[in-house]
Amino acid sequence: MIGRFRYDNEVFQGVIRGDRIIVERGLYCDTFVLSELEMLAPTNPSKIICVGLNYVDHARELDMMIPKKPLIFLKPPSAVIGHLGKIVYPDTVERIDYEAELAVVIGKRCKKVPCENVSSVIMGYACFNDVTARDLQKEDVQWTRSKSFDTFAPVGPFITEPGLDISDLSIKTRVNGKLRQDSRTSNFIFGLPELIEFISDIMTLEAGDIIATGTPPGVGELSVGDEVEIEIEDIGVLKNSVVRS
């Protein structure tokens, strides 16, 4: 697992080994105890590319046609928070929803990546919550405003190793301990190779960028005081609470 941390005024990524963090310094390594570090979001992306309607069971839930091509939109990096960060409920919003997603973190700058080479550009995987101002999404023609508030992109807790087989992982959401979403990544409409090939044909991807691969059925409302957990098999549990701005 890879995490991102702050110690004094320094921010760095490190490899997690139990309760120790190993930080490579070129010819040597520093070792920290996890408890003495401030945990940050595990990546600092230049952009977040999200995929809409990418689960077969979610499309059926909404009674919508299966898209012929991936539906993508962007969230700004200013929306990112990490594990245990606070989701801020804006005063101007009437409803916010959770959306559990598998996040792919890009490992190096790339463009026009063919399906067969996708594994070479992946740093690893994390849990992601595509928090959405649902009332604004319905009001606007496009989704930028509803998806872009500060704190609306929780990601973490850490980044897994890139070799993880993500073809059939359990993905769940719990709100205050109650199960709200429960599906598997085998329900993807567009698999990861297709998504990265499609997206990288449009835009250059930078190291640390996030691709959020869509949400399964069961999205729903969050209230101030709620604790929301996104759990993905073999990746971890991303936990955040909702507070008033």
C-alpha positions in Angstrom: 0.0 0.0 0.0 1.1 3.6 -0.7 0.0 6.6 1.3 0.6 10.3 1.4 1.5 12.0 4.6 2.7 15.2 6.2 5.5 15.5 8.8 6.3 19.0 10.0 6.2 21.0 6.8 7.1 18.1 4.4 4.5 16.2 2.3 5.6 12.8 0.9 4.4 9.4 -0.3 5.5 6.3 1.5 5.1 2.6 1.4 3.1 1.2 4.3 4.5 -1.8 6.2 2.3 -2.5 9.2 2.5 0.6 11.4 5.6 1.8 9.7 6.0 4.1 6.7 9.0 3.7 4.5 10.0 6.8 2.4 12.6 6.4 -0.3 15.3 9.1 -0.3 17.4 8.0 -3.2 20.4 6.2 -1.7 18.6 5.7 1.7 15.2 5.4 3.3 13.5 7.1 6.2 11.2 5.2 8.5 8.3 6.8 10.3 5.7 5.5 12.7 2.2 5.9 11.2 0.8 7.5 14.4 3.3 10.4 14.2 2.2 11.4 10.7 -0.8 13.4 9.4 -2.6 11.2 6.9 -3.5 13.0 3.6 -5.4 11.9 0.5 -3.0 9.3 -1.1 -2.6 11.2 -4.3 -2.6 14.9 -5.4 -4.1 14.7 -8.9 -4.0 17.3 -11.6 -7.5 16.2 -12.5 -10.2 13.6 -11.7 -12.0 11.9 -14.6 -15.3 10.3 -13.6 -17.3 7.8 -15.6 -21.1 8.0 -15.5 -23.4 5.0 -15.8 -20.8 2.2 -15.9 -22.6 -0.5 -14.0 -25.1 -2.8 -15.7 -27.2 -3.1 -12.5 -27.2 0.7 -12.0 -28.5 1.2 -15.6 -31.2 -1.3 -15.0 -32.1 0.5 -11.7 -32.5 3.8 -13.6 -34.2 2.1 -16.6 -31.6 3.7 -18.9 -30.1 2.5 -22.1 -26.6 1.0 -21.9 -24.2 3.7 -23.3 -22.3 2.8 -26.4 -19.3 4.9 -25.3 -18.1 5.9 -21.8 -19.8 9.0 -20.4 -17.1 11.1 -18.7 -17.0 14.3 -16.7 -14.4 16.0 -14.5 -14.1 16.9 -10.9 -11.5 19.5 -9.8 -8.5 18.6 -7.6 -9.7 21.1 -5.1 -12.5 18.7 -4.2 -10.1 16.0 -2.9 -10.0 15.0 0.8 -8.6 11.9 2.4 -9.7 9.1 4.7 -11.4 10.6 7.8 -11.7 14.0 6.2 -14.9 16.0 6.5 -17.4 16.2 3.7 -18.8 19.8 4.0 -22.5 20.2 3.2 -22.8 23.6 1.4 -25.4 26.1 2.6 -26.6 26.6 -0.9 -27.4 22.9 -1.5 -30.6 21.1 -0.7 -29.4 17.5 -1.1 -26.0 15.7 -1.3 -25.6 12.0 -2.2 -22.9 9.4 -1.9 -21.6 7.4 -4.9 -19.2 4.6 -4.2 -16.6 4.1 -6.9 -13.3 2.2 -7.6 -10.6 4.8 -8.3 -7.7 4.0 -10.6 -4.6 6.1 -9.9 -2.3 6.8 -12.9 1.4 6.1 -12.3 3.1 8.1 -15.1 2.4 10.7 -17.8 0.7 9.0 -20.7 -1.3 9.6 -23.9 -3.1 7.3 -26.3 -2.6 4.2 -24.3 -3.8 1.0 -26.1 -5.8 -1.5 -24.2 -3.0 -4.0 -24.1 -0.6 -1.5 -22.4 -2.9 -0.2 -19.7 -1.3 -2.1 -16.9 2.0 -0.2 -17.5 0.5 3.2 -16.6 -1.3 2.3 -13.3 0.0 3.2 -9.9 -2.7 1.3 -8.1 -6.3 1.5 -6.8 -8.3 3.2 -4.1 -11.8 3.8 -2.8 -13.6 6.9 -4.1 -16.8 8.7 -3.2 -18.2 10.9 -6.0 -20.2 13.2 -3.6 -22.9 15.0 -5.6 -25.3 17.9 -5.0 -28.2 16.1 -6.5 -30.6 19.0 -6.6 -28.0 21.0 -8.6 -27.3 18.1 -10.9 -31.0 18.0 -11.8 -31.2 21.7 -12.3 -28.2 22.1 -14.6 -27.7 20.8 -18.1 -24.1 19.7 -17.3 -22.8 18.3 -14.0 -19.8 20.5 -13.1 -21.4 22.6 -10.4 -23.0 19.6 -8.6 -19.8 17.6 -8.6 -17.2 20.3 -7.8 -17.6 21.6 -4.3 -14.6 21.5 -2.0 -14.5 18.1 -0.2 -16.8 16.3 -2.8 -14.0 13.9 -3.8 -13.0 11.7 -0.9 -10.3 9.2 -1.9 -8.3 6.6 0.0 -7.4 5.3 2.5 -4.3 4.2 0.6 -3.3 3.1 -2.9 -3.0 -0.6 -3.5 -0.3 -2.3 -5.5 -1.0 -2.1 -9.3 -1.1 -5.9 -9.8 -4.5 -6.3 -8.0 -7.1 -8.2 -10.1 -10.1 -5.8 -10.1 -12.3 -7.8 -12.4 -14.7 -9.0 -9.7 -14.4 -7.1 -6.4 -17.1 -6.4 -3.9 -18.0 -2.7 -3.6 -20.2 -1.5 -0.8 -21.5 1.7 0.9 -22.6 2.0 4.5 -24.2 5.0 6.0 -24.1 5.0 9.8 -23.4 1.3 9.6 -26.3 0.5 7.3 -25.7 -1.1 3.9 -26.8 1.1 1.1 -24.8 -0.1 -2.0 -23.7 -3.6 -2.7 -22.4 -4.7 -6.1 -19.3 -6.1 -7.8 -16.9 -4.7 -10.3 -17.8 -7.6 -12.6 -20.9 -5.5 -13.4 -18.8 -2.8 -15.2 -20.1 -1.9 -18.6 -16.7 -0.6 -19.8 -13.7 -2.4 -18.3 -10.6 -0.6 -17.2 -8.5 -1.2 -20.4 -11.4 0.3 -22.5 -11.7 3.3 -20.1 -8.0 4.2 -20.1 -7.7 3.8 -23.8 -10.8 6.0 -24.4 -9.8 8.7 -21.9 -6.1 8.9 -22.8 -7.1 9.3 -26.5 -8.8 12.5 -25.4 -6.4 13.9 -22.8 -2.9 13.5 -21.5 -3.0 11.7 -18.1 -0.5 12.8 -15.5 1.0 10.8 -12.6 -1.4 10.9 -9.7 -4.5 11.5 -11.8 -7.6 9.7 -10.7 -10.1 7.8 -12.9 -13.3 7.1 -11.0 -14.9 4.1 -12.7 -18.6 4.7 -12.0 -21.1 3.8 -9.2 -23.3 0.8 -8.7 -27.1 1.0 -7.8 -28.3 2.3 -4.5 -27.0 5.8 -4.5 -28.7 7.9 -1.8 -28.8 10.9 0.4 -26.4 12.1 3.1 -27.3 14.3 6.0 -25.2 16.4 8.4 -23.8 14.1 11.1 -23.7 11.0 8.9 -20.7 8.7 8.6 -20.3 7.2 5.2 -18.0 4.2 4.4 -16.9 3.1 1.0 -15.5 -0.5 1.2 -13.9 -2.3 -1.8 -12.7 -5.8 -1.4 -8.9 -6.1 -1.2 -8.5 -2.3 -1.3 -9.9 -1.0 2.0 -12.5 1.2 3.7 -12.7 4.9 3.1 -14.5 6.6 6.0 -15.8 10.2 6.1 -18.3 12.2 8.1 -20.6 15.0 6.9 -20.5 18.4 8.6 -22.2 21.8 7.9 -20.2 24.5 6.2 
